[in-house]
Amino acid sequence: MRSFFLFVILILPVAAGSAEPKQSRERSVGADYFAAGANVGLFGPVKGDLFAAGGNLNVDAAVGGDAVIAGGNVRVGATVAQNLYLAGGRVSVGGAVARNARIAGGHVEIEPRARIEGNASVAGGDLRIGAPIGGYLQVAGGHVVIDSAIAGDVEAAGANIELGPNARIGGKLRYASRDELKQDAAARVAGGIERIALPERAREAPEARPRVARSLAWIWSAGLVLLAAILAAALPSVYTGTATMLRSRWGWSLLIGFIVLVCTPVAALIAMVTVIGLPLALAALALYFALLLVGYVSTGASIGIAALQRWQPARATHRGWLFLFAALGMLLVCLLAAIPWIGGLFALAALLLGTGLLLQRLRPSSSS
């Protein structure tokens, strides 16, 4: 826990803008190593734990303890002597992990030259497990490919699940999917295969869902579209600024949004243990949830206005056009968030991105 707070102390000044986006901050505290920035490369060994966050991360040096890593594009090519905790947009693991791995991302690949000695839990959109795993495997995503040796049981959930020719599962495979498992003729499952029934709601086609639930979903989406349009028209300078930053600072904004999402509830919980801090914590939580909502719609507004700035720059300051394109951008975000299986990832990315963009734009030293 102490290391976590040191990580927060290091990374927050970077996210708030005390350094330029292309710079990184690095610090050793005892045997542990902390790094944050838009581009972070680790090429020297770490004796203790590694904590790293950034837009692009490349870990090519051995880590003697746990590795806690989050970023946009992340590659871990070196050995981790303890546990690996990894989250990112595009993630690849090419080194050995001596204990357990917990991984989440939009695109995740565990390369054939990697190895996980313990258990693995992997979640995301497009997942490929190509390295041997010494324990059990839990995997959930849109498209899941298992093409390696798994010593224990496998639990898999996804829209499409495949066993490649190199799949060798020592235990039992339990899977949940709308489609049948695709199994290569050379794949082997020692403990047998069991298909788990999906919940009734997951089995239903969208058109078969209750009419009331679909109506509420459309009403909610329409409200988000309207809110994005109103905010863009009411605060044109703010949202033309976030649209401009979207093209150059999207990775940095995802990082800031991630920090806010994780750290704010922790700080509020700590403040709640004191009588003096309780009112402040409750107020902070109220602002926190409001910020997340506005941050989410800010992604749609920024996408729409960025398109307007590119295709119709002469009209990019007109409130009517801002209103229209912010609404169209938010509609696109709502449609992406409604995609089965992976829509939740789009929604989470939109929440993080918009929150980061908004905080960068509203800080006092921000420039347009």
N, C-alpha and C positions, 0 to 999 in steps of 0.2 A: 504493500500500500504506500509506503514511503517513496518507493521508486516511481509509482504512478504520479504522485503529486509533484515530484521533481520534474517529471516529463511534462506535466501541464505548465509548470512555472517556466520551463524552457521554451515551450512551443507557443504559448499565448502571445508573447511579445512579437514573435515572427508573424503570426497570423494577423495581429492588429496593425502591422505595418511599420514596425520599428526597423525593419530591414527591407531592402528591395526584393521583389518576388524571385529574382534569379539567384539571390544569395541563400546560403544555408547556415544554420547555427549548429554547432557540435560541441559537446561537452562530456567530459568523463567525471563521474562521481564514484570514487573508489574503483572497483572493478567494472562497474556498469557504464554503459555508453549511451548517450542521448543525441539524436540528430533530427533536425527538422528543416524543411526548405522545399523550394520548387523542384530542385534537382539534387538528389542525395546519392552519393556513391560511397560504399564502404569497402575498403580494400586492405585494411589492416585488422589483425585479429582482435577480438573482444574477449577478455577473460571472464567477464560476468554476463549480465543480462543486456540485451540490446533493445532500445526503444527508438523507433524511427517512424517518421511520417512525412509525406511530401507528395508532390505531383508525379515525379519519376524517381523510383528507388531501385538501386542495384546493390545487392548484398553479395559480395564476392570474397568475403573473408569469414573465417571460422568464428562461431559464437560459442563461448564456453558455457553460457546459461540458457535462459529462455530468450526467445525473440518475439517481440510484439511490434508488428509492422502494419501500417495503413497508408494507402496512397492511390494514385490514379493508375499508373503502370508500375508494377512491382515484379522484380525478378530476384529470387533467392537461389543463388548458385553454389553456396558454400554449406559446410556442415553446421548443424545446430545441435549442441550437446544435450539440450533439455527439450522443452516444448516449443512448438511454433504456433503463434497466433497471428493470422494474416488476413487482411481484408483489402480489397482494391477493385478497380474497374477491370483491369486486365492483369492476371496473376499467373506466374509460372514458377514452379519449384523444380530445381535441378540438383539440389544437394541432399545429403542424408540428414534425417531428423532422428535423434536417438530415442526420443520418447513419443509423445502424441502430437498430432497436427490438427488444428481447427482453422479452417480456411473458408472464406466467402468472397465472391466476386462475380462480376458480369461474365467474364471468360476466365476459366481456371484450367490450367494444364499442369499435371504432375508428370514430369518428363520421365522417360524410361530409365535414365541414368540416376534418378533420385531413388531414395529408399526411406520409408517411414517404419521405424522399428516397433512402434507402439500402435495405438489406435488412431483412426482418422475420421473427422467429420468435415464434409465438404458441401457447400451450398452455393447456388448461383444460377446463371442462365445457361451457358454452354460449358459443360464440364467433361474433362477427359482424364481418366485415372490410368496412367501408363507405367507407374512404378510399383514395386512390391510393397505390401503393407503387412507388418508382422502381427497385427491384432485384428479387430473388427473394423468395418467400414460403414459409415452412415453417409449417404449422399442424397441430395435433393436438388433438382434443377429443371430447366426446360428440356435440354438435350443432354443425356448422360451416356458416356461411353466408358466401360470398364474393360481394360485390356492389359491386365497384369495379374500377378499372384496375390491373393488375399488369404492370409492364414486363418482368419476367423469368419464369423458370419457377416453377411452383407445385407443392409436394409437400404433400399433405393426407392425414390419417388420422383416421377418426372413425366413430362409429356411423351418423350421417347427415351427408351432405355435399351442399350445395346451391350452385348458381351462380345468383345473382339476375339480373334484367334489365340491371343496369348492369355486369355482369362483363365485362371486356375483358382477357384474358390474352395478353400478347405472346409468351410462350414456350410451353412444353409443360406440361400438367397431368398429374401422376402422382398417383393416389389409391388408398388402401387402405380398404376398408369392406366390411362384410357386405352392405350394401344397394347397389343401383345408384345412381349419381350422379343427382341431380335437377337438371336443367339447364333454365332458362327459355329460351323460344324466342328471346329477344333476346340472350342471352349469347353471347360469341364467344371461341374459344380458337384462337389463330393457329398454335400448334405441335402441335396434336393432343392427344388424350386417351388415356392409358394407365392401365389398371386393374392395380394391383400385387396379386399373390396374397398373402393373409394367411398368417402362419405356421400350421401345422397346428393348433396348440393354440388359436389365436384363432378359427379357423373352426369348431371343434367347438362344438356346443351343450353346455351344462353337463352334461346327462345323458349325453353321450357321452364325457366325460373318464374317464381311468382310475380305476377304483374305489379303488385304493390312495391316489391323490392326493386324491380327495374325502374319503376317510376321515381322512387326515392333517389336512386343512383343518378338518374338523369337530372332531377331537380338539384341535387348537390353539385353535379358537374356544371349545370347552367349557372348556379350561384358563384362558383369559382371563376367561370369565364367572365361573368359580369363584374366581379370584384377586381379581377386583373385589368379589365378595360377601364373601370372607374379610377383605379389607382394610377394607371398610366396617364390618363387625361388630367387628373388632379395634380399629379407630381411629375410633370414632363421632364424637368431637369434631372430628377433622380433616376427615372427609368431610361432616358436616353443614355445616361452614364452607365447604368448596369448593362445595357445592351452593348455598349462599346467595350466594356471590360469582359463581357462574355466571350469575345473572340480571342482575347489575349491572356485572360486570367482564369479560365474555367477550372483548370486543375487546382490552382491556389484557392479558388472559391469553394471547391469540394472539400478541401482540407479544413478550411475555416468552419464550414458547416458541420463537418464531422466533429470537430473539437467542441463546438457549441452544443451539439446534440448530446454528446456523451458527458461533458464536464459540468454543464449547468445543473442537472438534477443531483449530481454528486455534491456539488458545492451547497445547494439548497438543503440537502439532507444533513450535511454537517452543521449548517447554521441552525437547523431546527432543534438541535439538542440543547440550545441555550434559550432562555426566556427572551432575552433581548433580540436574538437573531430570528425568532419565529415569525414575527410580522414581516420582516425583510425577506425571509425565505418564501413565505406565501405570496408576497407581491412579485418576487422574482419568478416564481413558477407561473403566475398568471401572465406576466409579460413573455415568458418563455414560450408558452403555448400559442400566444398571439403572434409572436415572432415566427414560429414554425409555419403557421397558416399563411401569413403574409409572405414569408420566404418561398413557400411552395408556389403561390400564384405569381410571385416575382419571376420565377423561371419562365413561365409561359409568356408573361409580358415582355421579358427581355428577349426571348427567342423571336417573338413577333416583330418587335421594334428593330432588332438586329437585321431581320429580313427587309424591313422597310428602309433602313439606312443603306442597305446594299443596293436594292433595286429601284428605290424612289427617294434618293437622298434629298431632293428638293422639298419633299413633303414630310420629312422626318421630324419637323418641329411643329407640325400642325396638329392640334389636339384631336380633331376628328379622325385623322389618319392614325394617330397613336392609339386612340380608342379601338378602332377597327382591327389593327394588326396585333395589339395586345390580346384582344379577344380571340383572334385566330390562333395565336401562339399558345394560349391557354387551352383552347379546344384540342390542339395537337397533343399537348401533355396529357389531357384527360383520356384521349383515345389510346395513347401508348400505355397509360396506367391501367387500362381496362383489358389489355392482352392477357389471356390466361397464362398461368404459371410464372411468367417473367414480368408481368405488369407491376408487381410490387417492387421489383428492383428499379424500374423506371421511376416509380413514384418516390422511392427513397432518394435516388440520385437527384431528382428535381427538387426535393425538399432541401437537401444539403447544398446544392448548387445555388439556389435562390437565396438561401439564408446567408451564404458566404458573400454573394454579390451585393446583397443589400447592406450588410455590415461594413463592407469595404467602401461602399458609396456614401454611407451616412456618417462615417467617422470624420471628425473635424478637419483632419489634414488631407482628406481625400480630394483628389482633383477630378475634373470631368473626364 
